[in-house]
Amino acid sequence: MVEEVYKCECCGKTIPVSQRRDHNPTCCGKPMKRLPLDICLKPEDAEFAKSTEHEDAC
């Protein structure tokens, strides 16, 4: 399973979000950036779950 991670923009080090120990992890003296999940890995929300087929009322 792919997890959300924090990534250092200077050195490229990553830390899984589930393993962070403080509120805002830092690396190389700067705050790390939280990388979003790929759209294919996100859980379905109301907009994504809509059917793309047009259905008639009757």
DSSP file (Angstrom, degrees, kcal/mol; ACC not computed):
  #  RESIDUE AA STRUCTURE BP1 BP2  ACC     N-H-->O    O-->H-N    N-H-->O    O-->H-N    TCO  KAPPA ALPHA  PHI   PSI    X-CA   Y-CA   Z-CA
    1    1 A M              0   0    0      0, 0.0     2,-0.4     0, 0.0     0, 0.0   0.000 360.0 360.0 360.0 137.0    0.0    0.0    0.0
    2    2 A V        -     0   0    0     39,-0.0     2,-0.3     1,-0.0    35,-0.0  -0.707 360.0-157.8 -87.6 134.8    1.3    3.5   -0.9
    3    3 A E        -     0   0    0     -2,-0.4     2,-0.2     1,-0.0    -1,-0.0  -0.731  23.9-101.5-110.0 158.5    1.3    6.0    2.0
    4    4 A E        -     0   0    0     -2,-0.3    13,-2.6    33,-0.1    14,-0.4  -0.560  48.2-167.9 -71.5 144.7    1.3    9.8    2.0
    5    5 A V  E     -AB  16  35A   0     30,-0.6    30,-3.0    11,-0.3     2,-0.4  -0.929  25.8-127.4-135.2 157.6    4.8   11.1    2.8
    6    6 A Y  E     -AB  15  34A   0      9,-3.1     9,-2.3    -2,-0.3     2,-0.4  -0.865  31.5-161.4 -95.9 140.5    6.6   14.2    3.7
    7    7 A K  E     -AB  14  33A   0     26,-3.1    26,-2.6    -2,-0.4     2,-0.4  -0.986  17.0-129.9-129.8 135.9    9.5   15.0    1.3
    8    8 A C     >  -     0   0    0      5,-2.7     4,-1.2    -2,-0.4    24,-0.1  -0.694  11.1-153.2 -79.6 127.7   12.5   17.3    1.8
    9    9 A E  T  4 S+     0   0    0     -2,-0.4    -1,-0.1    22,-0.3    23,-0.1   0.665  91.2  49.3 -76.3 -15.6   12.9   19.6   -1.1
   10   10 A C  T  4 S+     0   0    0     17,-0.1    -1,-0.1     3,-0.1    18,-0.1   0.938 129.5  10.4 -86.6 -55.2   16.7   19.9   -0.5
   11   11 A C  T  4 S-     0   0    0      2,-0.1    -2,-0.1    16,-0.0    17,-0.0   0.605  93.1-121.5-105.4 -13.6   17.9   16.3   -0.1
   12   12 A G     <  +     0   0    0     -4,-1.2    -3,-0.1     1,-0.3     2,-0.0   0.488  54.1 155.6  87.9   2.6   14.9   14.3   -1.2
   13   13 A K        -     0   0    0     -6,-0.1    -5,-2.7     1,-0.0     2,-0.4  -0.366  27.2-153.5 -63.6 141.2   14.5   12.4    2.0
   14   14 A T  E     -A    7   0A   0     -7,-0.2    -7,-0.2    18,-0.0    -1,-0.0  -0.920  13.6-170.1-120.7 147.9   11.0   11.1    2.7
   15   15 A I  E     -A    6   0A   0     -9,-2.3    -9,-3.1    -2,-0.4     5,-0.1  -0.997  30.2-116.6-132.7 125.9    9.1   10.3    5.9
   16   16 A P  E >   -A    5   0A   0      0, 0.0     3,-1.4     0, 0.0     4,-0.4  -0.356  22.1-126.7 -60.1 142.0    5.7    8.5    5.9
   17   17 A V  G >  S+     0   0    0    -13,-2.6     3,-1.2     1,-0.3   -12,-0.1   0.856 109.1  59.5 -58.5 -36.4    3.0   10.7    7.4
   18   18 A S  G 3  S+     0   0    0    -14,-0.4    -1,-0.3     1,-0.2   -13,-0.1   0.695 105.5  49.1 -67.7 -18.5    2.1    7.9    9.9
   19   19 A Q  G <  S+     0   0    0     -3,-1.4    -1,-0.2     2,-0.0    -2,-0.2   0.379  78.1 123.2-102.7   3.4    5.6    8.0   11.4
   20   20 A R    <   -     0   0    0     -3,-1.2    -3,-0.0    -4,-0.4     3,-0.0  -0.424  41.8-166.4 -68.8 140.2    6.0   11.7   11.9
   21   21 A R        +     0   0    0     -2,-0.1     2,-0.2     0, 0.0    -1,-0.1   0.714  66.3  40.6-100.8 -25.3    6.8   12.6   15.5
   22   22 A D  S    S-     0   0    0      1,-0.1    -2,-0.0     0, 0.0     0, 0.0  -0.696  89.1-103.1-119.6 174.7    6.2   16.3   15.5
   23   23 A H  S    S+     0   0    0      1,-0.3    -1,-0.1    -2,-0.2    -3,-0.1   0.894 112.0  19.5 -65.9 -41.4    3.5   18.6   14.0
   24   24 A N  S    S-     0   0    0     -3,-0.0    -1,-0.3     7,-0.0     0, 0.0  -0.839  83.4-146.2-133.4  94.9    5.7   19.9   11.2
   25   25 A P        -     0   0    0      0, 0.0     7,-2.7     0, 0.0     2,-0.3  -0.278  15.7-158.5 -64.0 145.9    8.8   17.7   10.4
   26   26 A T  E     +C   31   0B   0      5,-0.3     2,-0.3   -18,-0.0   -18,-0.1  -0.893  14.2 178.7-123.8 155.5   11.9   19.5    9.3
   27   27 A C  E >  S+C   30   0B   0      3,-2.6     3,-2.0    -2,-0.3   -18,-0.1  -0.970  72.6  10.2-152.2 142.9   15.0   18.4    7.3
   28   28 A C  T 3  S-     0   0    0     -2,-0.3    -1,-0.0     1,-0.3   -19,-0.0   0.783 130.9 -62.7  55.4  28.6   18.0   20.4    6.2
   29   29 A G  T 3  S+     0   0    0      1,-0.2    -1,-0.3     0, 0.0    -3,-0.0   0.554 119.5  94.5  78.3   8.1   16.8   23.2    8.4
   30   30 A K  E <  S-C   27   0B   0     -3,-2.0    -3,-2.6     0, 0.0    -1,-0.2  -0.933  83.2 -95.2-130.5 153.7   13.6   23.7    6.4
   31   31 A P  E     -C   26   0B   0      0, 0.0   -22,-0.3     0, 0.0    -5,-0.3  -0.401  43.0-119.2 -66.3 143.6   10.0   22.3    6.8
   32   32 A M        -     0   0    0     -7,-2.7     2,-0.4   -24,-0.1   -24,-0.2  -0.511  22.9-121.3 -82.2 153.0    9.3   19.2    4.7
   33   33 A K  E     -B    7   0A   0    -26,-2.6   -26,-3.1    -2,-0.2     2,-0.5  -0.799  18.1-129.1 -98.3 133.3    6.5   19.3    2.1
   34   34 A R  E     -B    6   0A   0     -2,-0.4   -28,-0.2   -28,-0.2   -30,-0.0  -0.706  21.5-144.6 -82.6 123.3    3.6   16.9    2.3
   35   35 A L  E     -B    5   0A   0    -30,-3.0   -30,-0.6    -2,-0.5     2,-0.1  -0.741  15.0-127.5 -89.5 132.3    3.1   15.1   -1.0
   36   36 A P        -     0   0    0      0, 0.0     2,-0.1     0, 0.0     3,-0.1  -0.357  28.4 -99.4 -74.3 158.2   -0.5   14.3   -2.0
   37   37 A L        -     0   0    0      1,-0.1     5,-0.1     2,-0.1     2,-0.1  -0.425  45.0 -95.3 -70.0 150.8   -1.6   10.8   -2.9
   38   38 A D    >>  -     0   0    0      1,-0.1     3,-2.1    -2,-0.1     4,-0.7  -0.414  36.1-115.4 -61.9 144.1   -1.9   10.0   -6.6
   39   39 A I  G >4 S+     0   0    0      1,-0.3     3,-0.6     2,-0.2    -1,-0.1   0.803 115.9  58.2 -55.9 -31.5   -5.5   10.4   -7.8
   40   40 A C  G 34 S+     0   0    0      1,-0.2    -1,-0.3     0, 0.0    -2,-0.0   0.684 107.0  48.0 -73.1 -16.8   -5.8    6.7   -8.5
   41   41 A L  G <4 S+     0   0    0     -3,-2.1    -1,-0.2     2,-0.1    -2,-0.2   0.520  87.3 103.5-101.7  -7.7   -5.0    5.9   -4.9
   42   42 A K  S << S-     0   0    0     -4,-0.7     3,-0.1    -3,-0.6     2,-0.0  -0.469  79.8-106.3 -74.7 146.2   -7.4    8.3   -3.2
   43   43 A P        -     0   0    0      0, 0.0     5,-0.1     0, 0.0    -1,-0.1  -0.375  47.6 -89.9 -66.3 152.6  -10.6    6.9   -1.7
   44   44 A E        -     0   0    0      4,-0.1     2,-0.2     3,-0.1     3,-0.0  -0.372  45.1-169.2 -65.5 139.0  -13.7    7.7   -3.6
   45   45 A D     >  -     0   0    0     -3,-0.1     4,-2.1    -2,-0.1     5,-0.2  -0.622  42.4 -86.5-115.0-177.9  -15.5   10.8   -2.7
   46   46 A A  T  4 S+     0   0    0      1,-0.2     4,-0.5    -2,-0.2    -2,-0.0   0.885 126.6  46.1 -59.9 -41.9  -19.0   12.0   -3.8
   47   47 A E  T >4 S+     0   0    0      1,-0.2     3,-0.7     2,-0.2    -1,-0.2   0.891 114.3  46.8 -69.8 -40.0  -17.8   13.6   -7.1
   48   48 A F  T 34 S+     0   0    0      1,-0.2    -1,-0.2    -5,-0.1    -2,-0.2   0.812 107.0  58.0 -72.1 -30.5  -15.6   10.7   -8.1
   49   49 A A  T 3< S+     0   0    0     -4,-2.1    -1,-0.2     2,-0.1    -2,-0.2   0.569  79.6 115.0 -79.9  -8.9  -18.2    8.1   -7.4
   50   50 A K  S <  S-     0   0    0     -3,-0.7     2,-0.2    -4,-0.5    -5,-0.0  -0.307  73.0-112.9 -62.9 143.9  -20.8    9.6   -9.8
   51   51 A S        -     0   0    0      1,-0.1    -1,-0.1     2,-0.1    -2,-0.1  -0.545  13.9-149.3 -74.6 141.8  -21.7    7.5  -12.8
   52   52 A T  S    S+     0   0    0     -2,-0.2     2,-0.3     2,-0.1    -1,-0.1   0.552  71.8  93.5 -88.4  -8.5  -20.6    8.9  -16.1
   53   53 A E  S    S-     0   0    0      1,-0.0     2,-0.5     0, 0.0    -2,-0.1  -0.659  79.6-123.2 -87.2 140.8  -23.5    7.3  -18.0
   54   54 A H        -     0   0    0     -2,-0.3     2,-0.4     0, 0.0    -2,-0.1  -0.707  28.8-161.0 -81.3 125.7  -26.7    9.4  -18.5
   55   55 A E        -     0   0    0     -2,-0.5     2,-0.1     2,-0.0     0, 0.0  -0.905  12.0-130.1-111.3 136.6  -29.7    7.6  -17.0
   56   56 A D        -     0   0    0     -2,-0.4     0, 0.0     1,-0.1     0, 0.0  -0.470  16.6-126.1 -78.7 154.6  -33.3    8.4  -17.9
   57   57 A A              0   0    0      1,-0.2    -1,-0.1    -2,-0.1    -2,-0.0   0.816 360.0 360.0 -70.1 -30.9  -35.8    9.0  -15.2
   58   58 A C              0   0    0      0, 0.0    -1,-0.2     0, 0.0    -2,-0.0   0.440 360.0 360.0 -99.5 360.0  -38.2    6.4  -16.6
